[in-house]
Every structure is written in structure tokens, then in C-alpha cells.
Amino acid sequence: GLELSGLGGGQWLIEDTAHGLSLHVAAVNDAAVRCIATTTTINNLIENRLTVRNAIDEGQLLIEVNQTSDLVSLQLNGSQTEQVIHQFARLITEIQRQTPNSITRKSEVMHVG
């Protein structure tokens, strides 16, 4: 899931379909993994002013794993973390592809597909 705070923020479920990545407006409470950021951080990623890895390292993009029913937090291993980073970078690339010039990227809300 994706959770953004700030102007144009909200919650979306991200699905990897045969036609590419798909975003659906929905509560992300049931998502196994959530990526949490501000709309400013997303815009910085889209404008290539920040990389996904740097956003994570700097605390601007958080990866949260849903808790199990006994309230014990799960943790991602290294390869699972890398997979989440890769998938999130794909999402940013897809948004960039859908908005080919920087003028249209200035919006706080991005629509994919």
C-alpha cells in the first residue's frame, strides 16, 4: 500500500498486474507492506531530486510491515526490503512515464494509467 500525507495525499493499494502497476484508492490497513511518505517526498522522487534508497535512508520514505494478529511486528529480510525498494522505484518510473514533462509533474496528485 501507499500512504501519502499532505496536499493531495491519501491511501492507495498498489497491484502488479499483467498490464503493469495499478493504483486503487483504498484504505491500506490490510496491506502486508505500506510505504509512507509526504506528497513533497513523492514529488521529489518524481522530479529525480531524490532516489528511493536515499528517501528511505533519510527517513522521508518509511516501509511499514503489517502486524500479525498477536501484535508482534514482522520484519523484512534484506531481499524482501530490496524487493519493496525495487517495486516502489518501478512505481515512480511509471508515474514519470505517464507525465513526460516536468511542467505536468508539478501537481501534488499524480494519476497513473
N, C-alpha and C positions, 0 to 999 in steps of 0.2 A: 504494500500500500504506500501511498504518498500523502503526507500531511503538510500543508503549507500554511504559515501564519502571515498576516499582513494583508494589504490591499489585494483583493483578487484571490485570496487564499481559500482553502477548503480541503476536502479529503477525496481521494480517488483510489480505486483499485486498479492495479496495473496487470494486464494479462498479456502473455506472449502467445499470440495466435498464429495460424498459418499465414495470415496476411500482414503480420508484423505486430508491433506493440499496440495495445489498445488501452485507453483510459476510460474508466466508468466512474461517474460521480457516485460516491457511496461512502458510508462510514467504514473506516478501516480497522475497527475494533477486532474483527475476526481474521485480519491478515496475519499470516505467520511472521512476516517481517514488514516493518514500517520504516520508511525514510522520512525524516522530519527536518524541515528547513523553513526559512522565510522566503517570501517571494523575491526579495532582494538577492538572496543567495542563488536562487534559480536563475534570475536574470543575469547574474554574474557568470554562471556556468554557461548559459546560452550565448553570451557575448564573448566567451573564451577568456574572460578575465580571471577565471578560477577553474581549476581542474577538480574532478570529483574526489580524487585522493587528497588534494590539498584542503578541500572543503571539509572532509572528514577529519583530517589531521588537525585542522584549526577549530574544530567544534562547530562549524557552520552547517554541517550536514550530519545528522545523527541517524544511526541504524539501531532500531529497537526491535527486539525479538519478543513475540507474544509470550506471555507466561503460561505455564501449564496449569491444569486445574488445581494442583496442590500449591499454587503460588510460588513455585520455585522457578526462577528465571532460567531460561535456556541461554546458552551461549553459542555463537557461531564459531566453528573452527576456521583456520586460515583459508582453506579453499572455499568454504561457504561465504566468507567475507569477500573474497576476491570475486566470487560469482555475483554477489549483490552489487559490488562496485562496477563490474562489467555491465550488468543489466541496467544500472542507473545511467552509466555513460551512454549506453545504447539509446535510452530514452531521451537524453539531452541531444544526441546526434539526430534523432528522428525529429525532434522539435526544430532543430536548426535547419533540417532539410525541408520541413514544411513552411519555414519562414525564411526565404532565401536572402533577404537583405536586412541590414541592421535597423533600418527605419521601422520595419514592421515588427521587429523584435522588442521594441521599447515598451510594448504593452505589458502590464503586470499579469495578464491572463493569457496563457498560450493554449491553443486548441490543436490537438494532434489528430491527423487523419480526417 
